[in-house]
Amino acid sequence: MLDRHPALAIPDESYFIPTLAARHRGRLDASRFCDDVARISTLRDWGVRPADVGGRLRPGATAADGIAAIFEAYAAARGKARWGDKTPMYMSRLGLIDRLFPDALLLHVVRDGRDAARSFLEMPAGLVTESWAHPSDVQGFACQWRTEVRAARALGRRARGRYLELRYEELVAEPERAMRSVSAFAGLEFDPAMLAYPGTLDLAAKPHQARLAQPPTAGVRNWRTEMAAADVAAFEAIAGDTLAECGYETAGAGPPGAAARARLGWYEARMAAWNAAGTAVARSPLWTRRHPRLQKRGQPPGDGPRDE
């Protein structure tokens, strides 16, 4: 929806922000940064070339400036002045994102965690990178949902004026009203094109997102009729307090008990270890060996990218 606004570019998930932030500390070496741009498959898919980014870097640029230059190049190629990112993985890296972009506007879409659990756990394997904390059951997803929602809301309290929370259920029930609210928050004029995406998207490579061919639809999932009572109880034992804080009905679950706190602690420890390991790999020579410079699509093998 947001990407359909004539002034705003929101590409597919990026994934590369933590890596580039880890690899480029202090003042940027523009040549080294652009060499990394040539190694990231996402950017090849976006059509962003190292030269497009390098031309936007100024003396004294930081990693945040370099990352912004990537998104600016993507937006400019589409005739748009502003950009954003929608990568769910960054929910575990909100502190980093806020340090890099302390003036960014933050839109937090909250969905009932029980419906979100069903959607997540039914996702085909291999679509996303599975971290050491990747949920495999309702309780595991409850840990992720509670941790991420509470982290985002805590950031929202600190951000003051830069944070908007939107319930998914309100978005699908009244999409125009929701998009008018989001547009006002972003300082944009609402444009009907934001709601006109159904039937215009190529979903051949995204079978798991087939519902994008339809307009926003309420009631696609209903945990009340589709989720086993034992799973509802398991989810609420861990995240019932956060569900209630977000305005969702629960069976009266209070704060997590001892067993739930232990599982939450185990989830947080594994997620922290995963993020730390990712940072360590990004800073090591191993990263460049695992990510050779990429050919442009359609370029003969062996030619390598030409970024003049």
VMD Tcl script that draws the C-alpha trace (Angstrom):
set ca {
  {0.00 0.00 0.00}
  {2.64 2.52 1.01}
  {4.82 1.71 -1.98}
  {1.91 2.68 -4.25}
  {2.09 6.27 -3.02}
  {3.65 8.44 -5.75}
  {6.12 9.98 -3.29}
  {7.17 6.91 -1.31}
  {9.26 3.86 -2.26}
  {9.04 0.75 -0.07}
  {11.04 -2.11 -1.63}
  {10.88 -5.79 -0.74}
  {12.60 -6.85 2.47}
  {16.20 -5.66 2.60}
  {17.93 -7.86 5.24}
  {21.30 -6.15 4.65}
  {21.14 -3.22 7.09}
  {22.67 -5.00 10.14}
  {25.41 -6.48 7.96}
  {26.45 -3.16 6.42}
  {26.26 -1.42 9.80}
  {28.55 -4.06 11.29}
  {31.04 -3.94 8.41}
  {31.31 -0.16 8.18}
  {31.96 1.61 11.45}
  {33.05 5.21 11.72}
  {33.67 7.11 8.50}
  {32.93 5.21 5.32}
  {35.52 4.02 2.88}
  {33.32 4.64 -0.16}
  {35.17 2.16 -2.38}
  {34.89 -0.63 0.19}
  {31.23 0.16 0.83}
  {30.40 0.06 -2.89}
  {32.30 -3.22 -3.18}
  {29.91 -4.63 -0.59}
  {26.94 -3.27 -2.51}
  {28.12 -5.35 -5.47}
  {28.03 -8.48 -3.30}
  {24.44 -8.23 -2.02}
  {21.95 -10.17 -4.12}
  {19.01 -8.13 -2.82}
  {20.48 -4.99 -4.36}
  {21.02 -6.68 -7.70}
  {17.36 -7.69 -7.60}
  {16.40 -4.10 -6.77}
  {18.41 -2.83 -9.74}
  {20.69 -0.72 -7.51}
  {24.27 -0.52 -8.80}
  {27.38 0.39 -6.79}
  {27.80 3.47 -9.00}
  {24.28 4.61 -8.12}
  {25.24 4.52 -4.45}
  {28.80 5.82 -4.70}
  {27.67 8.98 -6.44}
  {25.54 9.84 -3.42}
  {28.26 9.45 -0.80}
  {29.92 12.57 0.52}
  {33.18 12.95 2.48}
  {32.64 12.00 6.08}
  {29.68 9.72 5.31}
  {28.76 7.08 7.89}
  {27.20 3.62 7.55}
  {23.78 5.22 8.03}
  {24.51 7.60 5.15}
  {25.61 4.73 2.96}
  {22.52 2.67 3.74}
  {20.31 5.69 3.12}
  {22.08 6.23 -0.23}
  {21.05 2.72 -1.27}
  {17.39 3.41 -0.56}
  {17.62 6.87 -2.11}
  {18.99 5.34 -5.32}
  {16.14 2.82 -5.36}
  {13.54 5.56 -4.81}
  {15.07 7.94 -7.37}
  {14.95 5.25 -10.04}
  {11.20 5.17 -9.50}
  {10.77 8.93 -9.47}
  {10.10 9.07 -5.75}
  {11.50 11.40 -3.13}
  {11.09 9.33 0.05}
  {11.77 5.76 1.07}
  {11.06 3.26 3.80}
  {11.77 -0.33 4.82}
  {9.44 -3.18 5.84}
  {11.77 -6.01 6.90}
  {10.15 -8.03 9.75}
  {13.54 -9.43 10.79}
  {14.52 -5.97 12.07}
  {12.03 -6.33 14.92}
  {14.89 -7.98 16.80}
  {17.27 -5.13 15.88}
  {15.19 -2.07 16.77}
  {17.94 -0.53 18.86}
  {20.32 -0.65 15.91}
  {17.73 0.77 13.51}
  {16.96 3.64 15.87}
  {20.66 4.44 16.34}
  {21.23 4.50 12.59}
  {18.11 6.54 11.81}
  {17.14 8.53 14.92}
  {14.73 10.74 12.95}
  {12.91 7.94 11.16}
  {9.15 7.59 11.43}
  {8.13 4.23 12.90}
  {4.92 2.49 11.83}
  {4.13 -0.54 13.98}
  {1.38 -2.83 12.67}
  {0.20 -5.07 15.52}
  {-1.83 -8.20 14.81}
  {-3.52 -10.47 17.34}
  {-0.68 -12.82 18.19}
  {-2.87 -15.91 18.04}
  {-3.84 -15.22 14.42}
  {-0.25 -14.24 13.67}
  {0.93 -17.54 15.15}
  {-1.27 -19.54 12.80}
  {-0.04 -17.55 9.81}
  {3.62 -17.86 10.80}
  {3.60 -21.55 11.70}
  {1.81 -22.49 8.45}
  {4.41 -20.69 6.32}
  {6.26 -23.06 3.97}
  {9.80 -23.89 5.07}
  {12.67 -22.07 3.40}
  {10.97 -18.72 2.82}
  {12.86 -16.90 5.56}
  {16.20 -17.29 7.26}
  {15.69 -19.42 10.35}
  {17.60 -18.03 13.33}
  {18.61 -20.05 16.36}
  {15.43 -18.75 18.01}
  {13.13 -19.53 15.06}
  {9.74 -20.59 16.49}
  {8.55 -24.11 15.72}
  {5.46 -24.20 17.94}
  {2.84 -21.89 19.44}
  {4.83 -21.24 22.59}
  {7.94 -20.38 20.60}
  {5.99 -17.92 18.48}
  {4.38 -16.43 21.59}
  {7.90 -15.67 22.87}
  {8.81 -13.95 19.60}
  {5.54 -12.01 19.36}
  {5.65 -10.80 22.96}
  {9.33 -9.84 22.80}
  {9.02 -7.95 19.53}
  {5.76 -6.17 20.32}
  {6.99 -5.01 23.72}
  {10.31 -3.84 22.24}
  {8.52 -1.85 19.54}
  {6.12 -0.25 22.02}
  {9.02 0.65 24.33}
  {10.79 2.30 21.40}
  {7.57 4.12 20.58}
  {7.47 5.60 24.08}
  {11.01 6.90 23.61}
  {10.46 8.08 20.04}
  {7.62 10.52 20.96}
  {5.89 11.75 17.84}
  {7.81 9.44 15.49}
  {5.80 6.30 16.31}
  {2.36 5.22 15.13}
  {0.74 1.97 16.20}
  {-1.86 0.49 13.88}
  {-3.87 -2.64 14.55}
  {-3.89 -5.05 11.62}
  {-7.56 -5.77 12.23}
  {-8.43 -2.08 11.81}
  {-6.33 -1.90 8.65}
  {-8.16 -4.74 6.90}
  {-11.58 -3.65 8.17}
  {-11.26 -0.02 7.05}
  {-8.21 0.25 4.78}
  {-8.90 3.76 3.49}
  {-9.37 5.17 6.95}
  {-6.18 3.44 8.12}
  {-4.18 4.67 5.14}
  {-5.42 8.21 5.61}
  {-4.15 8.04 9.18}
  {-0.79 6.65 8.11}
  {-0.48 9.24 5.34}
  {-1.14 12.08 7.79}
  {1.44 10.62 10.18}
  {4.01 10.55 7.36}
  {3.16 14.06 6.17}
  {1.79 12.77 2.87}
  {-1.47 13.39 1.06}
  {-3.61 10.27 0.90}
  {-3.65 8.85 -2.63}
  {-6.30 6.32 -3.79}
  {-3.54 4.42 -5.61}
  {-2.50 3.08 -2.21}
  {-5.59 0.85 -2.24}
  {-5.52 -0.06 -5.93}
  {-2.85 -2.76 -5.87}
  {-5.08 -5.91 -6.12}
  {-4.75 -7.54 -9.51}
  {-1.68 -5.52 -10.48}
  {1.09 -7.50 -8.75}
  {3.23 -10.28 -10.19}
  {3.04 -12.96 -7.52}
  {4.58 -15.78 -9.54}
  {7.62 -15.86 -7.27}
  {5.57 -15.27 -4.11}
  {3.00 -18.06 -3.85}
  {2.91 -17.59 -0.06}
  {1.58 -14.05 -0.64}
  {-1.29 -15.04 -2.93}
  {-3.75 -12.98 -0.89}
  {-2.12 -9.83 -2.24}
  {-4.18 -10.48 -5.35}
  {-7.23 -9.56 -3.25}
  {-8.16 -6.35 -1.45}
  {-7.65 -6.26 2.34}
  {-10.04 -8.80 3.84}
  {-11.15 -9.06 7.45}
  {-11.51 -12.45 9.09}
  {-9.03 -14.35 6.93}
  {-7.93 -16.10 10.12}
  {-9.94 -16.53 13.30}
  {-8.13 -18.08 16.23}
  {-11.45 -18.44 18.10}
  {-12.66 -21.13 15.69}
  {-9.42 -22.35 14.13}
  {-7.00 -22.64 17.04}
  {-7.05 -25.53 19.51}
  {-7.95 -24.52 23.05}
  {-4.66 -25.94 24.31}
  {-2.74 -23.75 21.85}
  {-4.71 -20.66 22.88}
  {-3.89 -21.38 26.52}
  {-0.22 -21.99 25.69}
  {0.04 -18.70 23.81}
  {-1.73 -16.70 26.52}
  {0.42 -18.23 29.27}
  {3.40 -16.49 27.68}
  {1.93 -13.43 25.96}
  {-1.51 -12.95 27.48}
  {-0.45 -9.79 29.31}
  {0.79 -8.22 26.06}
  {-2.36 -9.23 24.19}
  {-4.40 -7.43 26.86}
  {-2.15 -4.37 26.76}
  {-2.74 -4.17 23.00}
  {-6.51 -4.31 23.49}
  {-7.13 -7.95 22.54}
  {-9.49 -10.17 24.50}
  {-7.94 -12.94 26.60}
  {-9.06 -15.47 29.14}
  {-7.68 -13.24 31.86}
  {-4.05 -14.29 31.68}
  {-1.74 -12.23 33.87}
  {2.02 -11.78 33.69}
  {4.01 -14.84 32.58}
  {4.58 -17.46 35.28}
  {7.90 -19.07 36.12}
  {7.84 -21.59 33.26}
  {6.86 -18.92 30.74}
  {9.57 -16.56 32.00}
  {12.14 -19.31 31.60}
  {11.06 -19.94 28.02}
  {11.09 -16.22 27.27}
  {14.60 -15.95 28.70}
  {15.77 -18.86 26.57}
  {14.27 -17.25 23.46}
  {15.92 -13.90 24.18}
  {19.30 -15.53 24.85}
  {19.21 -17.45 21.56}
  {18.14 -14.36 19.63}
  {20.92 -12.29 21.18}
  {23.44 -15.01 20.35}
  {22.20 -15.18 16.76}
  {22.52 -11.42 16.31}
  {25.98 -11.39 17.91}
  {27.13 -14.23 15.65}
  {25.79 -12.40 12.60}
  {27.72 -9.29 13.56}
  {30.91 -11.29 14.11}
  {30.61 -13.02 10.71}
  {29.88 -9.72 8.96}
  {33.07 -8.20 10.40}
  {35.25 -11.17 9.45}
  {36.90 -12.05 6.11}
  {34.44 -14.95 5.94}
  {31.67 -12.61 4.78}
  {33.43 -11.55 1.58}
  {34.37 -15.16 0.80}
  {30.74 -16.20 1.18}
  {29.49 -13.23 -0.88}
  {31.42 -12.88 -4.16}
  {30.77 -9.90 -6.39}
  {27.61 -10.58 -8.35}
  {26.92 -10.45 -12.05}
  {24.14 -8.26 -13.29}
  {21.18 -10.26 -14.47}
  {21.66 -11.21 -18.11}
  {25.41 -10.51 -18.05}
  {27.64 -13.26 -19.53}
  {29.28 -15.47 -16.88}
  {32.76 -14.38 -15.94}
  {32.29 -10.76 -16.96}
  {31.60 -9.56 -13.44}
  {29.65 -6.41 -12.72}
  {30.52 -3.26 -14.63}
  {29.73 -0.32 -12.46}
  {31.29 2.50 -14.38}
}
mol new
graphics top color blue
foreach p $ca { graphics top sphere $p radius 0.5 }
foreach p [lrange $ca 0 end-1] q [lrange $ca 1 end] { graphics top cylinder $p $q radius 0.2 }
display resetview
